Amino acid sequence: MKKNQGLKLNRRRFLIKSGLASAATPFLPLTMNIKESLASKEDTSFEFVFMTDIHIKPEMNAPMGFQMAIDKTNAIKPDFVITGGDLVYDVMRGNFEKGDGLFKLYTDMAEGFQMPVYNCIGNHDLFAIYEESPEDTSHPDYKYGMWQRYFGDTYYAFDHKGWHFITLNSLDVTDNKRYKGSFHAEQLSWLQKHLQTIDTEKPIVVTTHIPMLCTFSQLNGKEGTRTVSNAYEVFNIFKDHNLKLVLQGHIHWKEYGFVNDRVHFLTGGSIAGNGWKGRRHHTKEGFMKIKVSGNDFSWEYIDHGWEAQRLKMGIGTE
């Protein structure tokens, strides 16, 4: 061992005396930096699926269509799946046995995904909020309760390969017992505090069911619950952060936008289309595949085969 150490020291003295040390010393670190840079670039590349408005129910062959979407996703092999709300159809009108059965059907089928699934709450996932519901506000599963029992918090965050993902709850209930698109004050307070812990340069993806940005109203002349009423408050909270992408659902149509060279938004269509019986707003049933590379991303709308299958079965028309 001492002999080997001596050889190393003698070589070092030779390099210093010959003036080669300054040239030789940075060579290995530079090589290592190149390798680390390549590895880092490779590590930050990943794919995920955004699948929204699943509307699972026993009728209209919905389990068959959902299974086709699961199989298609597993074939793509993304790192994870984000859902955009309206997992079930529907629990707003109450009936505990039926509602609980729908959530159980969804969770049982979602176990078929071969990767993690991060869920977002939608309006059809709010339990017993309508006037006609046999259950009222005193029921433990009221509004967010059934969701929380199955999935936990309605808003949360996670990290993946240098990107930060935040799922928000865009739903609340009106005084006349209807749903509305709104980020409640408690959530906004959480978001503001949470972002204080996030590097301002880190790329962020936000998922919400009801859109924060959407052209539906401008194209169709309809207002109401097509967008979140106080989305501007969220954008204001993000003003000093790198909000890269907003993923949203609810409308059952496909839309992409890029605002002021800063924020991208994707409205993700629906795998259920118009209640599993056809297209909605001319948008083909499908989901988004999103590929991330470094600080950039690209997207593709994926046909999971439901339209061809339902037409084969004589359900709906093109």
ZADO-1210 file (C-alpha; in nm, 4 decimals, padded with zeros to 6 digits):
<atoms>
<atom x="00.0000" y="00.0000" z="00.0000" code="MET" pos="1"/>
<atom x="00.2825" y="00.2416" z="00.0912" code="LYS" pos="2"/>
<atom x="00.4513" y="00.1664" z="-00.2394" code="LYS" pos="3"/>
<atom x="00.1383" y="00.2609" z="-00.4331" code="ASN" pos="4"/>
<atom x="00.0974" y="00.5801" z="-00.2322" code="GLN" pos="5"/>
<atom x="00.4608" y="00.6682" z="-00.3077" code="GLY" pos="6"/>
<atom x="00.4062" y="00.6193" z="-00.6780" code="LEU" pos="7"/>
<atom x="00.1090" y="00.8535" z="-00.6704" code="LYS" pos="8"/>
<atom x="00.3040" y="01.1200" z="-00.4797" code="LEU" pos="9"/>
<atom x="00.6051" y="01.0905" z="-00.7115" code="ASN" pos="10"/>
<atom x="00.3761" y="01.1300" z="-01.0157" code="ARG" pos="11"/>
<atom x="00.2192" y="01.4372" z="-00.8587" code="ARG" pos="12"/>
<atom x="00.5672" y="01.5917" z="-00.7965" code="ARG" pos="13"/>
<atom x="00.6592" y="01.5181" z="-01.1582" code="PHE" pos="14"/>
<atom x="00.3506" y="01.6923" z="-01.2871" code="LEU" pos="15"/>
<atom x="00.4149" y="01.9970" z="-01.0722" code="ILE" pos="16"/>
<atom x="00.7799" y="02.0238" z="-01.1768" code="LYS" pos="17"/>
<atom x="00.7009" y="01.9728" z="-01.5433" code="SER" pos="18"/>
<atom x="00.4200" y="02.2306" z="-01.5411" code="GLY" pos="19"/>
<atom x="00.1608" y="01.9739" z="-01.6435" code="LEU" pos="20"/>
<atom x="-00.0277" y="01.9763" z="-01.3161" code="ALA" pos="21"/>
<atom x="-00.2335" y="02.2816" z="-01.4051" code="SER" pos="22"/>
<atom x="-00.3390" y="02.1172" z="-01.7311" code="ALA" pos="23"/>
<atom x="-00.3957" y="01.7727" z="-01.5868" code="ALA" pos="24"/>
<atom x="-00.5745" y="01.8632" z="-01.2668" code="THR" pos="25"/>
<atom x="-00.8990" y="02.0047" z="-01.4141" code="PRO" pos="26"/>
<atom x="-00.9266" y="01.7296" z="-01.6749" code="PHE" pos="27"/>
<atom x="-01.0947" y="01.4674" z="-01.4555" code="LEU" pos="28"/>
<atom x="-01.3360" y="01.7093" z="-01.2831" code="PRO" pos="29"/>
<atom x="-01.4374" y="01.8466" z="-01.6258" code="LEU" pos="30"/>
<atom x="-01.5085" y="01.4948" z="-01.7489" code="THR" pos="31"/>
<atom x="-01.7050" y="01.4241" z="-01.4354" code="MET" pos="32"/>
<atom x="-01.9012" y="01.7480" z="-01.4769" code="ASN" pos="33"/>
<atom x="-01.9947" y="01.6517" z="-01.8324" code="ILE" pos="34"/>
<atom x="-02.1131" y="01.3102" z="-01.7162" code="LYS" pos="35"/>
<atom x="-02.3041" y="01.4642" z="-01.4265" code="GLU" pos="36"/>
<atom x="-02.4613" y="01.7172" z="-01.6623" code="SER" pos="37"/>
<atom x="-02.5734" y="01.4447" z="-01.9013" code="LEU" pos="38"/>
<atom x="-02.7074" y="01.2359" z="-01.6150" code="ALA" pos="39"/>
<atom x="-02.8868" y="01.5389" z="-01.4730" code="SER" pos="40"/>
<atom x="-03.0465" y="01.6135" z="-01.8097" code="LYS" pos="41"/>
<atom x="-03.1568" y="01.2538" z="-01.8434" code="GLU" pos="42"/>
<atom x="-03.2969" y="01.2500" z="-01.4908" code="ASP" pos="43"/>
<atom x="-03.5200" y="01.5519" z="-01.5563" code="THR" pos="44"/>
<atom x="-03.6915" y="01.3932" z="-01.8582" code="SER" pos="45"/>
<atom x="-04.0187" y="01.2195" z="-01.7846" code="PHE" pos="46"/>
<atom x="-04.3739" y="01.1664" z="-01.9065" code="GLU" pos="47"/>
<atom x="-04.7053" y="01.1821" z="-01.7270" code="PHE" pos="48"/>
<atom x="-05.0697" y="01.1471" z="-01.8229" code="VAL" pos="49"/>
<atom x="-05.3435" y="01.3997" z="-01.7510" code="PHE" pos="50"/>
<atom x="-05.6815" y="01.2234" z="-01.7588" code="MET" pos="51"/>
<atom x="-05.9913" y="01.4198" z="-01.6706" code="THR" pos="52"/>
<atom x="-06.3706" y="01.3857" z="-01.6440" code="ASP" pos="53"/>
<atom x="-06.3781" y="01.0087" z="-01.6136" code="ILE" pos="54"/>
<atom x="-06.7434" y="01.0016" z="-01.5026" code="HIS" pos="55"/>
<atom x="-06.7274" y="00.6403" z="-01.3900" code="ILE" pos="56"/>
<atom x="-07.0656" y="00.4727" z="-01.3466" code="LYS" pos="57"/>
<atom x="-07.2008" y="00.1234" z="-01.4148" code="PRO" pos="58"/>
<atom x="-07.4210" y="00.2468" z="-01.7034" code="GLU" pos="59"/>
<atom x="-07.3267" y="00.3195" z="-02.0651" code="MET" pos="60"/>
<atom x="-07.0348" y="00.0716" z="-02.0516" code="ASN" pos="61"/>
<atom x="-06.8315" y="00.3281" z="-01.8570" code="ALA" pos="62"/>
<atom x="-06.6167" y="00.0624" z="-01.6818" code="PRO" pos="63"/>
<atom x="-06.5241" y="-00.0794" z="-02.0227" code="MET" pos="64"/>
<atom x="-06.4202" y="00.2639" z="-02.1512" code="GLY" pos="65"/>
<atom x="-06.2257" y="00.3468" z="-01.8361" code="PHE" pos="66"/>
<atom x="-06.0446" y="00.0149" z="-01.8560" code="GLN" pos="67"/>
<atom x="-05.9446" y="00.0950" z="-02.2129" code="MET" pos="68"/>
<atom x="-05.7954" y="00.4230" z="-02.0907" code="ALA" pos="69"/>
<atom x="-05.6109" y="00.2401" z="-01.8120" code="ILE" pos="70"/>
<atom x="-05.4718" y="-00.0153" z="-02.0571" code="ASP" pos="71"/>
<atom x="-05.3621" y="00.2583" z="-02.2982" code="LYS" pos="72"/>
<atom x="-05.1893" y="00.4445" z="-02.0155" code="THR" pos="73"/>
<atom x="-05.0087" y="00.1340" z="-01.8957" code="ASN" pos="74"/>
<atom x="-04.8842" y="00.0755" z="-02.2506" code="ALA" pos="75"/>
<atom x="-04.7424" y="00.4313" z="-02.2594" code="ILE" pos="76"/>
<atom x="-04.5705" y="00.3745" z="-01.9217" code="LYS" pos="77"/>
<atom x="-04.5704" y="00.7314" z="-01.7871" code="PRO" pos="78"/>
<atom x="-04.4121" y="00.8102" z="-01.4519" code="ASP" pos="79"/>
<atom x="-04.7526" y="00.8916" z="-01.3032" code="PHE" pos="80"/>
<atom x="-05.1122" y="00.9935" z="-01.3767" code="VAL" pos="81"/>
<atom x="-05.2886" y="01.3142" z="-01.2727" code="ILE" pos="82"/>
<atom x="-05.6682" y="01.3161" z="-01.2861" code="THR" pos="83"/>
<atom x="-05.8629" y="01.6365" z="-01.3403" code="GLY" pos="84"/>
<atom x="-06.1796" y="01.5744" z="-01.1406" code="GLY" pos="85"/>
<atom x="-06.5270" y="01.4304" z="-01.1966" code="ASP" pos="86"/>
<atom x="-06.4010" y="01.0836" z="-01.1228" code="LEU" pos="87"/>
<atom x="-06.7578" y="00.9606" z="-01.0679" code="VAL" pos="88"/>
<atom x="-07.1020" y="01.0419" z="-01.2011" code="TYR" pos="89"/>
<atom x="-07.2434" y="01.1504" z="-00.9778" code="ASP" pos="90"/>
<atom x="-07.2818" y="01.2056" z="-00.6023" code="VAL" pos="91"/>
<atom x="-07.4119" y="01.5653" z="-00.5864" code="MET" pos="92"/>
<atom x="-07.7690" y="01.4435" z="-00.5386" code="ARG" pos="93"/>
<atom x="-07.6732" y="01.2329" z="-00.2401" code="GLY" pos="94"/>
<atom x="-07.7820" y="00.8731" z="-00.1687" code="ASN" pos="95"/>
<atom x="-07.4974" y="00.7383" z="00.0422" code="PHE" pos="96"/>
<atom x="-07.5126" y="00.3787" z="-00.0785" code="GLU" pos="97"/>
<atom x="-07.5016" y="00.4773" z="-00.4443" code="LYS" pos="98"/>
<atom x="-07.2332" y="00.7435" z="-00.3963" code="GLY" pos="99"/>
<atom x="-07.0101" y="00.5203" z="-00.1906" code="ASP" pos="100"/>
<atom x="-07.0492" y="00.2465" z="-00.4508" code="GLY" pos="101"/>
<atom x="-06.9358" y="00.4828" z="-00.7273" code="LEU" pos="102"/>
<atom x="-06.6232" y="00.5865" z="-00.5403" code="PHE" pos="103"/>
<atom x="-06.5475" y="00.2241" z="-00.4634" code="LYS" pos="104"/>
<atom x="-06.5882" y="00.1354" z="-00.8311" code="LEU" pos="105"/>
<atom x="-06.3438" y="00.4100" z="-00.9282" code="TYR" pos="106"/>
<atom x="-06.0829" y="00.3235" z="-00.6653" code="THR" pos="107"/>
<atom x="-06.1031" y="-00.0492" z="-00.7427" code="ASP" pos="108"/>
<atom x="-06.0529" y="00.0133" z="-01.1144" code="MET" pos="109"/>
<atom x="-05.7795" y="00.2748" z="-01.0589" code="ALA" pos="110"/>
<atom x="-05.5708" y="00.0080" z="-00.8892" code="GLU" pos="111"/>
<atom x="-05.5172" y="-00.1195" z="-01.2431" code="GLY" pos="112"/>
<atom x="-05.2839" y="00.1723" z="-01.3181" code="PHE" pos="113"/>
<atom x="-04.9247" y="00.0514" z="-01.2984" code="GLN" pos="114"/>
<atom x="-04.8000" y="00.3880" z="-01.1745" code="MET" pos="115"/>
<atom x="-04.8986" y="00.6409" z="-00.9035" code="PRO" pos="116"/>
<atom x="-05.2243" y="00.8334" z="-00.9509" code="VAL" pos="117"/>
<atom x="-05.2778" y="01.1852" z="-00.8140" code="TYR" pos="118"/>
<atom x="-05.6464" y="01.2756" z="-00.8001" code="ASN" pos="119"/>
<atom x="-05.8236" y="01.6112" z="-00.8257" code="CYS" pos="120"/>
<atom x="-06.1787" y="01.6767" z="-00.7035" code="ILE" pos="121"/>
<atom x="-06.4550" y="01.7792" z="-00.9478" code="GLY" pos="122"/>
<atom x="-06.8091" y="01.9079" z="-00.9072" code="ASN" pos="123"/>
<atom x="-06.9643" y="01.5644" z="-00.9612" code="HIS" pos="124"/>
<atom x="-06.7485" y="01.4361" z="-00.6733" code="ASP" pos="125"/>
<atom x="-06.9154" y="01.6663" z="-00.4150" code="LEU" pos="126"/>
<atom x="-07.1465" y="01.4569" z="-00.2002" code="PHE" pos="127"/>
<atom x="-07.5069" y="01.5539" z="-00.1216" code="ALA" pos="128"/>
<atom x="-07.4807" y="01.9234" z="-00.2031" code="ILE" pos="129"/>
<atom x="-07.8055" y="01.9497" z="-00.4030" code="TYR" pos="130"/>
<atom x="-08.1420" y="02.0352" z="-00.2502" code="GLU" pos="131"/>
<atom x="-08.2916" y="01.6992" z="-00.3489" code="GLU" pos="132"/>
<atom x="-08.0293" y="01.5019" z="-00.1575" code="SER" pos="133"/>
<atom x="-08.1673" y="01.2794" z="00.1210" code="PRO" pos="134"/>
<atom x="-07.8538" y="01.3655" z="00.3213" code="GLU" pos="135"/>
<atom x="-07.7861" y="01.7175" z="00.4495" code="ASP" pos="136"/>
<atom x="-07.4933" y="01.9247" z="00.5773" code="THR" pos="137"/>
<atom x="-07.4816" y="01.7223" z="00.9003" code="SER" pos="138"/>
<atom x="-07.3735" y="01.4073" z="00.7166" code="HIS" pos="139"/>
<atom x="-07.0009" y="01.3293" z="00.7723" code="PRO" pos="140"/>
<atom x="-06.9515" y="01.2762" z="00.3984" code="ASP" pos="141"/>
<atom x="-07.1208" y="01.6018" z="00.2987" code="TYR" pos="142"/>
<atom x="-06.9477" y="01.8066" z="00.0257" code="LYS" pos="143"/>
<atom x="-06.5791" y="01.7096" z="00.0481" code="TYR" pos="144"/>
<atom x="-06.6285" y="01.4365" z="00.3091" code="GLY" pos="145"/>
<atom x="-06.6728" y="01.1344" z="00.0842" code="MET" pos="146"/>
<atom x="-06.3762" y="01.2422" z="-00.1295" code="TRP" pos="147"/>
<atom x="-06.1562" y="01.2917" z="00.1756" code="GLN" pos="148"/>
<atom x="-06.2503" y="00.9506" z="00.3116" code="ARG" pos="149"/>
<atom x="-06.1251" y="00.7875" z="-00.0084" code="TYR" pos="150"/>
<atom x="-05.8399" y="01.0149" z="-00.1183" code="PHE" pos="151"/>
<atom x="-05.7402" y="01.2502" z="00.1647" code="GLY" pos="152"/>
<atom x="-05.6840" y="01.6234" z="00.1199" code="ASP" pos="153"/>
<atom x="-05.8568" y="01.8043" z="-00.1669" code="THR" pos="154"/>
<atom x="-05.5474" y="02.0187" z="-00.2260" code="TYR" pos="155"/>
<atom x="-05.1843" y="01.9137" z="-00.1904" code="TYR" pos="156"/>
<atom x="-04.8446" y="01.9183" z="-00.3635" code="ALA" pos="157"/>
<atom x="-04.5630" y="01.6853" z="-00.4674" code="PHE" pos="158"/>
<atom x="-04.2285" y="01.7003" z="-00.6480" code="ASP" pos="159"/>
<atom x="-04.0994" y="01.4990" z="-00.9414" code="HIS" pos="160"/>
<atom x="-03.7581" y="01.5306" z="-01.1068" code="LYS" pos="161"/>
<atom x="-03.7151" y="01.9013" z="-01.0515" code="GLY" pos="162"/>
<atom x="-04.0783" y="02.0003" z="-01.1161" code="TRP" pos="163"/>
<atom x="-04.3353" y="02.0931" z="-00.8532" code="HIS" pos="164"/>
<atom x="-04.6974" y="01.9812" z="-00.8886" code="PHE" pos="165"/>
<atom x="-04.9889" y="02.1409" z="-00.7025" code="ILE" pos="166"/>
<atom x="-05.3439" y="02.0076" z="-00.7121" code="THR" pos="167"/>
<atom x="-05.6100" y="02.2608" z="-00.6116" code="LEU" pos="168"/>
<atom x="-05.9751" y="02.2322" z="-00.5143" code="ASN" pos="169"/>
<atom x="-06.1746" y="02.4659" z="-00.7393" code="SER" pos="170"/>
<atom x="-06.5177" y="02.3786" z="-00.5919" code="LEU" pos="171"/>
<atom x="-06.7440" y="02.5262" z="-00.3294" code="ASP" pos="172"/>
<atom x="-07.1189" y="02.5352" z="-00.2635" code="VAL" pos="173"/>
<atom x="-07.3580" y="02.8286" z="-00.3042" code="THR" pos="174"/>
<atom x="-07.6223" y="02.9370" z="-00.0535" code="ASP" pos="175"/>
<atom x="-07.8920" y="02.7917" z="-00.2801" code="ASN" pos="176"/>
<atom x="-07.7171" y="02.4530" z="-00.2812" code="LYS" pos="177"/>
<atom x="-07.5461" y="02.4454" z="-00.6184" code="ARG" pos="178"/>
<atom x="-07.1769" y="02.4136" z="-00.6931" code="TYR" pos="179"/>
<atom x="-06.9576" y="02.7065" z="-00.7890" code="LYS" pos="180"/>
<atom x="-06.6038" y="02.7495" z="-00.9171" code="GLY" pos="181"/>
<atom x="-06.4090" y="02.9126" z="-00.6369" code="SER" pos="182"/>
<atom x="-06.0829" y="02.8726" z="-00.4428" code="PHE" pos="183"/>
<atom x="-06.1817" y="02.9144" z="-00.0776" code="HIS" pos="184"/>
<atom x="-05.9863" y="03.1386" z="00.1588" code="ALA" pos="185"/>
<atom x="-05.8307" y="02.8609" z="00.3673" code="GLU" pos="186"/>
<atom x="-05.6811" y="02.7047" z="00.0546" code="GLN" pos="187"/>
<atom x="-05.5471" y="03.0376" z="-00.0724" code="LEU" pos="188"/>
<atom x="-05.3779" y="03.0946" z="00.2619" code="SER" pos="189"/>
<atom x="-05.2207" y="02.7476" z="00.2443" code="TRP" pos="190"/>
<atom x="-05.1003" y="02.8110" z="-00.1120" code="LEU" pos="191"/>
<atom x="-04.9380" y="03.1412" z="-00.0208" code="GLN" pos="192"/>
<atom x="-04.7498" y="02.9865" z="00.2708" code="LYS" pos="193"/>
<atom x="-04.6597" y="02.6763" z="00.0707" code="HIS" pos="194"/>
<atom x="-04.5001" y="02.8759" z="-00.2106" code="LEU" pos="195"/>
<atom x="-04.2705" y="03.0456" z="00.0393" code="GLN" pos="196"/>
<atom x="-04.0939" y="02.7078" z="00.0642" code="THR" pos="197"/>
<atom x="-04.0562" y="02.6662" z="-00.3145" code="ILE" pos="198"/>
<atom x="-03.7662" y="02.8046" z="-00.5191" code="ASP" pos="199"/>
<atom x="-03.8974" y="03.0836" z="-00.7429" code="THR" pos="200"/>
<atom x="-03.7216" y="02.9328" z="-01.0461" code="GLU" pos="201"/>
<atom x="-03.8650" y="02.5823" z="-01.0043" code="LYS" pos="202"/>
<atom x="-04.1185" y="02.4978" z="-01.2794" code="PRO" pos="203"/>
<atom x="-04.4670" y="02.4482" z="-01.1355" code="ILE" pos="204"/>
<atom x="-04.7731" y="02.2649" z="-01.2687" code="VAL" pos="205"/>
<atom x="-05.1164" y="02.3399" z="-01.1220" code="VAL" pos="206"/>
<atom x="-05.4137" y="02.1065" z="-01.1648" code="THR" pos="207"/>
<atom x="-05.7696" y="02.2294" z="-01.1197" code="THR" pos="208"/>
<atom x="-06.1032" y="02.0865" z="-01.2273" code="HIS" pos="209"/>
<atom x="-06.2871" y="02.4038" z="-01.3231" code="ILE" pos="210"/>
<atom x="-06.0668" y="02.6048" z="-01.5620" code="PRO" pos="211"/>
<atom x="-05.8725" y="02.9077" z="-01.4510" code="MET" pos="212"/>
<atom x="-05.8357" y="03.0145" z="-01.8156" code="LEU" pos="213"/>
<atom x="-06.0754" y="02.9133" z="-02.0919" code="CYS" pos="214"/>
<atom x="-06.2325" y="03.0536" z="-02.4102" code="THR" pos="215"/>
<atom x="-06.5623" y="02.8672" z="-02.3714" code="PHE" pos="216"/>
<atom x="-06.7610" y="03.1699" z="-02.2602" code="SER" pos="217"/>
<atom x="-06.6231" y="03.3894" z="-02.5369" code="GLN" pos="218"/>
<atom x="-06.7031" y="03.1311" z="-02.8036" code="LEU" pos="219"/>
<atom x="-07.0433" y="03.0262" z="-02.6701" code="ASN" pos="220"/>
<atom x="-07.1721" y="03.3321" z="-02.4875" code="GLY" pos="221"/>
<atom x="-07.2166" y="03.1436" z="-02.1615" code="LYS" pos="222"/>
<atom x="-07.0799" y="03.2369" z="-01.8210" code="GLU" pos="223"/>
<atom x="-07.1743" y="03.0552" z="-01.5016" code="GLY" pos="224"/>
<atom x="-06.9397" y="02.7836" z="-01.3796" code="THR" pos="225"/>
<atom x="-06.7131" y="02.7590" z="-01.6837" code="ARG" pos="226"/>
<atom x="-06.4209" y="02.9242" z="-01.5038" code="THR" pos="227"/>
<atom x="-06.3147" y="02.9787" z="-01.1426" code="VAL" pos="228"/>
<atom x="-06.4489" y="03.3134" z="-01.0246" code="SER" pos="229"/>
<atom x="-06.1393" y="03.4117" z="-00.8255" code="ASN" pos="230"/>
<atom x="-05.8672" y="03.2532" z="-01.0400" code="ALA" pos="231"/>
<atom x="-05.6953" y="03.5937" z="-01.0484" code="TYR" pos="232"/>
<atom x="-05.6134" y="03.5508" z="-00.6778" code="GLU" pos="233"/>
<atom x="-05.4181" y="03.2345" z="-00.7527" code="VAL" pos="234"/>
<atom x="-05.2350" y="03.3966" z="-01.0441" code="PHE" pos="235"/>
<atom x="-05.1457" y="03.6850" z="-00.8150" code="ASN" pos="236"/>
<atom x="-05.0020" y="03.4443" z="-00.5569" code="ILE" pos="237"/>
<atom x="-04.7883" y="03.2895" z="-00.8316" code="PHE" pos="238"/>
<atom x="-04.6645" y="03.6220" z="-00.9720" code="LYS" pos="239"/>
<atom x="-04.3072" y="03.5726" z="-00.8452" code="ASP" pos="240"/>
<atom x="-04.2932" y="03.1999" z="-00.9199" code="HIS" pos="241"/>
<atom x="-04.2375" y="02.9959" z="-01.2340" code="ASN" pos="242"/>
<atom x="-04.5937" y="02.8804" z="-01.2988" code="LEU" pos="243"/>
<atom x="-04.5331" y="02.6830" z="-01.6153" code="LYS" pos="244"/>
<atom x="-04.8559" y="02.4950" z="-01.6816" code="LEU" pos="245"/>
<atom x="-05.2199" y="02.4825" z="-01.5687" code="VAL" pos="246"/>
<atom x="-05.4046" y="02.1548" z="-01.6262" code="LEU" pos="247"/>
<atom x="-05.7846" y="02.1756" z="-01.6173" code="GLN" pos="248"/>
<atom x="-06.0998" y="01.9826" z="-01.7050" code="GLY" pos="249"/>
<atom x="-06.4766" y="02.0261" z="-01.6623" code="HIS" pos="250"/>
<atom x="-06.5593" y="02.1513" z="-02.0140" code="ILE" pos="251"/>
<atom x="-06.5036" y="01.8188" z="-02.1949" code="HIS" pos="252"/>
<atom x="-06.3192" y="01.9869" z="-02.4741" code="TRP" pos="253"/>
<atom x="-05.9562" y="02.0183" z="-02.5767" code="LYS" pos="254"/>
<atom x="-05.7885" y="02.3565" z="-02.5598" code="GLU" pos="255"/>
<atom x="-05.4340" y="02.4884" z="-02.5422" code="TYR" pos="256"/>
<atom x="-05.3210" y="02.8413" z="-02.4675" code="GLY" pos="257"/>
<atom x="-05.0034" y="03.0332" z="-02.3904" code="PHE" pos="258"/>
<atom x="-05.0395" y="03.3602" z="-02.2003" code="VAL" pos="259"/>
<atom x="-04.7904" y="03.6436" z="-02.2253" code="ASN" pos="260"/>
<atom x="-04.4962" y="03.4123" z="-02.3010" code="ASP" pos="261"/>
<atom x="-04.5293" y="03.2737" z="-01.9507" code="ARG" pos="262"/>
<atom x="-04.8168" y="03.0457" z="-01.8519" code="VAL" pos="263"/>
<atom x="-04.9379" y="02.7547" z="-02.0629" code="HIS" pos="264"/>
<atom x="-05.2790" y="02.5997" z="-02.0029" code="PHE" pos="265"/>
<atom x="-05.4265" y="02.2713" z="-02.1217" code="LEU" pos="266"/>
<atom x="-05.7954" y="02.1837" z="-02.0995" code="THR" pos="267"/>
<atom x="-05.7827" y="01.8094" z="-02.1222" code="GLY" pos="268"/>
<atom x="-06.0953" y="01.6888" z="-02.2988" code="GLY" pos="269"/>
<atom x="-06.2594" y="01.3845" z="-02.1385" code="SER" pos="270"/>
<atom x="-06.2263" y="01.0105" z="-02.1688" code="ILE" pos="271"/>
<atom x="-06.6046" y="00.9905" z="-02.1238" code="ALA" pos="272"/>
<atom x="-06.6947" y="01.2425" z="-02.3942" code="GLY" pos="273"/>
<atom x="-07.0660" y="01.3156" z="-02.3672" code="ASN" pos="274"/>
<atom x="-07.1527" y="01.0690" z="-02.0930" code="GLY" pos="275"/>
<atom x="-06.9891" y="00.7751" z="-02.2753" code="TRP" pos="276"/>
<atom x="-07.2319" y="00.8070" z="-02.5655" code="LYS" pos="277"/>
<atom x="-07.0483" y="01.0390" z="-02.8049" code="GLY" pos="278"/>
<atom x="-06.8288" y="01.3416" z="-02.8452" code="ARG" pos="279"/>
<atom x="-06.8810" y="01.6573" z="-02.6396" code="ARG" pos="280"/>
<atom x="-06.8300" y="01.9937" z="-02.8117" code="HIS" pos="281"/>
<atom x="-06.6887" y="01.7992" z="-03.1089" code="HIS" pos="282"/>
<atom x="-06.3963" y="01.6863" z="-02.8921" code="THR" pos="283"/>
<atom x="-06.3002" y="01.3225" z="-02.9332" code="LYS" pos="284"/>
<atom x="-06.2759" y="01.1129" z="-02.6183" code="GLU" pos="285"/>
<atom x="-05.9172" y="01.0958" z="-02.4962" code="GLY" pos="286"/>
<atom x="-05.6498" y="01.2157" z="-02.2557" code="PHE" pos="287"/>
<atom x="-05.3265" y="01.4162" z="-02.2527" code="MET" pos="288"/>
<atom x="-04.9754" y="01.2701" z="-02.2592" code="LYS" pos="289"/>
<atom x="-04.7241" y="01.5296" z="-02.1449" code="ILE" pos="290"/>
<atom x="-04.3508" y="01.4910" z="-02.1980" code="LYS" pos="291"/>
<atom x="-04.1127" y="01.6967" z="-01.9862" code="VAL" pos="292"/>
<atom x="-03.7500" y="01.7605" z="-02.0780" code="SER" pos="293"/>
<atom x="-03.5531" y="01.9946" z="-01.8567" code="GLY" pos="294"/>
<atom x="-03.7613" y="02.3111" z="-01.8167" code="ASN" pos="295"/>
<atom x="-03.9742" y="02.2508" z="-02.1259" code="ASP" pos="296"/>
<atom x="-04.2653" y="02.0259" z="-02.2114" code="PHE" pos="297"/>
<atom x="-04.4704" y="01.9043" z="-02.5071" code="SER" pos="298"/>
<atom x="-04.8125" y="01.7429" z="-02.5192" code="TRP" pos="299"/>
<atom x="-05.0134" y="01.5011" z="-02.7284" code="GLU" pos="300"/>
<atom x="-05.3835" y="01.4101" z="-02.7169" code="TYR" pos="301"/>
<atom x="-05.4216" y="01.0335" z="-02.6935" code="ILE" pos="302"/>
<atom x="-05.7143" y="00.8375" z="-02.8367" code="ASP" pos="303"/>
<atom x="-05.7764" y="00.5426" z="-02.6046" code="HIS" pos="304"/>
<atom x="-06.0042" y="00.3736" z="-02.8579" code="GLY" pos="305"/>
<atom x="-06.3425" y="00.4394" z="-02.7000" code="TRP" pos="306"/>
<atom x="-06.4980" y="00.6149" z="-02.9996" code="GLU" pos="307"/>
<atom x="-06.4244" y="00.3223" z="-03.2314" code="ALA" pos="308"/>
<atom x="-06.5517" y="00.0793" z="-02.9680" code="GLN" pos="309"/>
<atom x="-06.8789" y="00.2601" z="-02.8968" code="ARG" pos="310"/>
<atom x="-06.9519" y="00.3012" z="-03.2680" code="LEU" pos="311"/>
<atom x="-06.8881" y="-00.0682" z="-03.3117" code="LYS" pos="312"/>
<atom x="-07.1444" y="-00.1283" z="-03.0378" code="MET" pos="313"/>
<atom x="-07.3882" y="00.1168" z="-03.2005" code="GLY" pos="314"/>
<atom x="-07.3584" y="00.3826" z="-02.9290" code="ILE" pos="315"/>
<atom x="-07.3717" y="00.7412" z="-03.0525" code="GLY" pos="316"/>
<atom x="-07.2465" y="00.8791" z="-03.3810" code="THR" pos="317"/>
<atom x="-06.9380" y="01.0674" z="-03.4957" code="GLU" pos="318"/>
</atoms>
